[in-house]
Amino acid sequence: MTGVLDRPYTMADWRGGTESLTQEYDYWIEEVEGTVPTDLVGTLYRNGPGLLERGGVPLAHPFDGDGMICAFRFEKGRVHFRNRYVRTAGFLEEEKANRLLYRGVFGTQKPGGWFANFLDTRVKNIANTHVIYWAGKLLALWEASLPHRLDPVTLETIGLDNLGGLLRERDAFAAHPRFDPQTQRLVNFGVQPGLNTRIRLYEFDANGQCVSQPTFQIPGFAFIHDFALTPNYAIVFQNPVQFNPLPYLLGLRGAAQCLQFNAQEPTRVWLLPRRGGPPQMLTMPPCFVFHHANAYEVGDEIHVESIAYSHFPNLEPGMDFREVNFAALPASLLWRIQLNPKTKAVDWQVVSDRPCEFPVVHPAKVGQPYRYTYLAAGHDPKTNAPLQALWRCDRQTGEEQFWSAAPRGFVSEPIVVPRGLQKGDFLWQGAQGEEDGWLLQVVYDASCHKSQLLIFDAAAISAGPVARLHLKHHIPYGLHGSFTTAV
């Protein structure tokens, strides 16, 4: 699974990572190649859709799957693994009935055709997108509703968490919080879309107390998944999409399948002042953005690095995502964007034709000037395909480091962990430099239908992993995760 190979993948291999993992495990990982660094102490939490069918009925889209948390606990050079499903109210209902009772946002319909889905607008909180540990709480996040609190050791579901009464029953709490190393705050947002969209920005101190929550209103419908953070702004991209609810109400399509991309409209970039005040809007060419790598301010300019698609990468009704033609989907490319709020000027460049996703930076560099971006990427430098490689881009020199798991390995979001952390430290404390850390990566290996946890020296990605930990089973393709020094 190392090196750069000519044959990137087969669909049969890729489909292995789309199978459900129905069993919940609890064991020390004994099969290890290489050496686990003894200074790597803490817990890697990961979240993603783990259950991709119910009652023998496959889901139409993986993002509709129930959330499954994986915990890798590092202690004294050993690693313990545990996984548990987030037992949301909807999960427990469907588990008892052994059938689908809810429609999925991204296209999964209840069996029975349009009539069975007609006017059913109930939303199931699937808690499947992100998981964070903050102020003694482990929270599973899904952007359309409240977080679920979990036991950080057993991963058992405690229940919905309204963050001390901050959130109301129908409030949204996004699945992409940012950790500000300068203020040592957790920053997140919630969106209420409509004819006009309301965005509330939340900032929490180290004790979990909300210290700021300005609210902004922007014109038009907005689908916003992620944001970028600087010392003065939260930055959101209003993708040029419109929502036509009629097919959803009639039971013909999922909600996300009712989004229509308008290539004649620009993408609107909104600068939301963290201390409150009117938002500022700039425009750039039409594109669709799920994820941002980072942002920072230099003088009058704001620099943002994002993953952009030419249009919304959706699946049509009736299409089986397990048979998707990757080459027909819009490629996800790394863009660098310069904004000038004073002149309203916007400049941009595409860094490379290599498809990529899940960009991350060193946690000490969030909102600050930085040098390295770490990404999950395609094996081939130009062809859109599943993510099979790790890619590190040097903003100063243009140098790239690359490691591929092709032809039979498939990667997930990389996680950067600084060296030298002590228990209780924030992730940005104790690190000596931007390269001074470890990169954690979960890889699905189709050759044995099992997954591995790989540990890389963040300064030497192309040298391959320093340790490879073999699990007893596979983990379905996940979404996001985080590391905490708590064991």
N, C-alpha and C positions, 0 to 999 in steps of 0.2 A: 504493500500500500504506500510505498514511498517512491519518490522520484517523479519525473514527468513522462507520461506514457502517451502513445499515439491514440489509443482507443479510449474515449472518455467514459462511456457507460452503456448499459443496456437498460431498456425499460423494465425488464423482468427483475433485474437487480434493484433498481430504484424503487419498484413497487413493494419490495420487502419492508421498507421503512414506513410504509403507509398502513401496515397491519396493526391492529389493536394489541395492547399488552394488558391482558385481563388479570394477571396475577400480581399481587403486591408482595414485594421482597423485603428482606431485612438480613443483611449478611456483611461480613468483612470480605473485601476483594482480595483473594489469595493469589490469583494468576497475574503476575506483574513482570513485565520486561523493563529493564533499566531500574533506576532508583528514584523513589518518591522523595523530593527535597524535604528535609526535616524542618526547615524554616517555613514550610507551607502549612500553616495551622489555621483551621477554621472550617467553614462549611460552604460548599457550592450548592446553591439551590437553583433548580431549573424547572420551568413550567412549559406545558404544551398540550395539545390535544392527544390524549392517550387512548380514548375509546372512539373508534371510527365506524362503528355500526351498533345497532341496538335491535335485539330480537331478530337477528338475521337480516336486517335491512341496512345496507351500507349507506353512509352519509354521502351527500352529493359534493360536499366541500370539506377539506380537512379542518378549516377554521371553525367549523360547527361542532367539533368534538369536545367532549367533556375534559376539563383540565386535570392533568396528572402531575403531581410534584415529585421531582427526584432530588434527593439530598445526598451529596458526597461529603462525608465528614473526614477531614484530614487531622491526624493526630499521631505524633511521634513516628512519622514516616510510613504510616499505614492509612488506609482509606476504607471507610465503612459506607455501604450503599443502602438506601431505603427509598421506596416509592409508595405513594398513597394517592388515591383519587380525592379530589376536593368534593366532599359530599354535600353539594348544594341541594336546595329543596327540589329542583327539577331533576337532578341526578337520582335522588332517592325515590321520587315518584316513578320515573321511568324504570329504575331497577326493580321496583316492586311489580310494575305492570309488565316488564320485559317487552316493551315496545316503545316506539317514538310517540311522545305526547306533545312535543313542541316543534314548531318550525325553526329552522336555523336561519340566522341572519344572512349567511352567504349562499343559500340556495337549497338547503335540505328541507324537503317537504314531508309532512306526515303522509303515510300511505292512505290511498283512497281518492287520489286525484284532486282536482281543483275544489270540488264541493267540500271535501274534508278539511281544506285549508281556508275556505272562504271566510273572510272577515275575522280570522283568528290572528289577532295582533299581539297576543301574549308573548313576552320576551323571557327566554330562559337564561339566567345568569350562569354561564358555563365556566367562569373563573379559570380561563385557559391560556392567558397571554403572558403574564409576568409574575414574578414572586420576589418580594423584598423583605429584608429584616431591618426594622427601624424602631428605636426606642423600646426594645424588648418585645416587639410584636412581629410575627411572621404573617404577611398579607399576600394572598393570591389575588391578582388584579385582572379585571376584564373591563374594557373602557366604557361600556354602556350602562354600568350599574355600580353598586357598592362593592368594596373588597370583602373577601372572606378571610377571617382570622383562623390561623392554624397553630397547633402546638409545634414549636420549633424543633422539638426532639422527635416526637412520634409522628408528626405530620397529620395527626387527627384533626378533623374539622371542628372548630369551636362554633363558628356561625358567622353570619353577616356582621360587619363592624362599621358603625356609622362615625367612627373616629371621635368618640366622646360627644355625640350629638351634633357634630359639624355638618354631617350629610343627612338629607332627608331621604325618604324611602325611594323616590324616583330620581334622585340625583345621580349623575355620572361622575366617576373618578377614574381618570385615564390610566392606561397600562404602561405609560412611559415616563415615570418620574426621573428627575435629574438630581444628583447630589452635588451641591455647590461647595467646592473645597475652600472658598474664601470666607463664606459666612457659616459653613458647617450646617447648612440647612438642606432639607429635602424639599424639592419644588415639584409640584404637579399641577394639573389643570383638569377641569371638567367642562364638557361641551353639551349644550342644549341646542341642537339644530332646528331650523324652521325657516319661515320666510326671511327672518333675520336670525342670526346665530349668537347665542350668549356664551361667553367663555369666562369661567371663573378661575383665577390663578391662586393656588394655595402654597404657602410656605410654612414649613414646620421646623421647630428647633430640635435639638438633640433629645429633648424629653418628650417629643411627640406633640407639643402644643402648637396650634396654628397661630402664627404671629402676624400673618398678613393674608388677605383674601380679596384683592380688588377684582371687580367684575367689568367686563368689556362687552360691547355689542358691535358686531360687524354686519354689514348688509348682505343678505342672500344666504342660501344654504351652504353649509361648510361641512365637509368630511375631513376631520383632522385626527390623525392617529398618533403623531409624535410632535415634539417641539424641540427647539434648540434654546440654549440658555447662555446669556452673557451677564456681566455684573449689573447692567441696567435694564435688560430686556428679556422677555420671553418671546420667541420668534415662532410664528406658526405660518404654514403655507395653506392658503385656501385654494385647493385644487379646482380647476374649472369643470365641475360636475354639477348636474342638475338631478333632482330626485323626483321621479314620477311615481306616486304611490299607488296608482290605480291597479297595475298588474299584481302588486303585493296584496292589496285589499281583496282582489278577486280570486286570490289563491293560486295564481299562475306562476309567480316568481317569488324568490326570496327578496328581502329588502335591498341587499347589496346589488342584486341583479337588475334593480330599477334605477341604478345610477347611470346617467348618460354623460359621457365625456364630450365637452364642446371645444374642439380644436380651434374655434374662432375666437375664443375668449382667452385672456392672459391668466397666468397663475398669479394670484395676489399674495404678496408677502406682508404680513402684519407684524409690526413691532409693538408689543404690549409692554408698557412701562411697569417694571416690577413694583414701583412705589405708587402706582396708580396714575391716572391722567388719561387723556385721549390717545387712542392707538394711532399709529402712523401706517399708511399703506404705500407700498411700492409694487410695481408690476414687472413681470418677466415673461419669457415665452411660455406657451402652454405646455405643461408637463404634469405628471402625477407623482407625488412624493409620499411614501410611507414613513421613511426613517431618515433621521439626521445623524451625522457623525459628531459634529461639534460646531461651536461658533465662538467668536471672540471679537473684541473691539480694538481698533488701532486708530487713534486720532478721530476723524470724522467718519471713518469707514467701519463697517461690520462685515466680517468674513464668515461665511457659512459653508459647511461641507455636507452634502446630502446625496441620497440615492434617488435618482429620478428615472421615471418611465416616460415614454412618449405619450402614452395614454393609460387609462385604468386597466390593469391586467385581470379581467374578470372572465368567468366561465359562463357560457350560454346555458340556459335551462336544458336539461336532458343530457348534458355532457358529463361523462364519468371522469373525475379528476385523475383517476388512476391511469387513464389513457390519454392524458393531455399531450399535445404536441408542443414541446418546449420551444422549438424553433419558430413556431407561429405566434408565440407570446411576445409582447414588447420586452426588450432587454432592460434590465435594471443597471444603470451606469452611475459612476461616481462623478458628481458635479461639484465644482468650486465656484461660489457665488460671492460677489462683492457688492455690498449695499452702501449707498451714501444717503442717509436720511435728510441731509440738508439740501442736496441738489436733486434728490430723487433718482440719481443715476444707478443703474444696475448692470453689472458686467458678470459674465459667466463663462466657464469653459468646462468641457468634458475631459476628465483626466485620462480616460482610457476607454477602449471599446470592450474591455473585459467585463462580462456580466458579474455583478456582485451584489451582496446584501448584508444586513446585520453589521453595520459599521460601528466600531467602538474605539475609544481613545483611553490613554492612561487616566485613571480616575482623578489624579491630582491636576489634570489639565482641562477638566470640564469648565467651559466658559473662558478659558485662558488660551493665549497663543501656544501652539503645540507643534510637534514635528511629525509624529507617526500616527497613521490610521491603520487599524487592523480590521480585516474584513473576511467574511466567507465569500468564496468566489468560484466561478466556473473554471474547469480545467483548461478548456480551449480559450485563447485570448480574444476571440471574436464571436463565437457561436453561443447563442442562448441555450442553457442546459441546466440541469440540477447543480447545486452547490457541492463541489467536491474538493475544494482547495482552501488553504489559508494564504492570505495575501497581505503584505505590509508595504504601505506606501510612505516614502520619505518626502515630506513637503519641501524640505530645504534643498535636497540634492536631486530629487527625482528617482533615486535608487529604489528598487523593488526587491523584496524578498518573497519567495513563493515556495509552497510545499503542497503537493497534491496527494490525495488518497485514491485517485483513479487507478484502475478502472472500476473497482468494486466497492470503494468507500465513498460515503456521503457525509458532509460536515454540517455543523450547526453554528449558531452564534458563538464567536470567541469571547472569552472573559479574561480581562487583564487583571492580575493580582500583583501589587507591588511587593518586592522583597522587604524583609525586616519588620513586618507588622507584628505588633504585640497584641495580646488579647485586650479587647476594648477599644483599640485604635480605630479611628475612621480610616477608610481605605487610602486617603491621600496623605496620611501621616506615616513617617518612618521610611519612606522611599528615598533613595539617594539620587535617582535620575529617571528620566522618562523610559529608558530601556531597561531599567533595573527592576525586573519583575518576571513573573511567570504568565504564560498564556494557557488557559484551560479550554479544552475542546472535546465535545462528545461526537464520536464518529460511528456511523452505522456501517458495519462490514457485511456486505451481502454474501461473501464467500462462506460464512458460517451462520448467517442470520442472527448475529449478535452485535452488541455495541461495545465500544471501548471509550474510556476516558484517557485522553492524551494530555501530557504536560510538556510544554515547550518553554525553552528559554526565550523570553520576549525579544531579546537582542539577536537571536539566531534562529529564526523560523525555518529557513531553508535547510538547516542542519538536521531537521527532523526532531521528533519528540525525545526528551530525555527519559521519559517513562511512559509506558503503555499499560493500562490496567484493563484487563479483560473481564467483562461482565458475563453472567451466566445466561443472558437473554438479550433481546434487542430492546431498544427504546424507540418508540415512534418519533418521527421528526418533530422537534420541539420548536419553541419560539424564543422566549427570552429568559434570562437568569441573572443572578447576582451572587456575590461572594461576601461573606461576613466573617470577622475574626472570632465570632462566637462559635463554640464547638457544640 
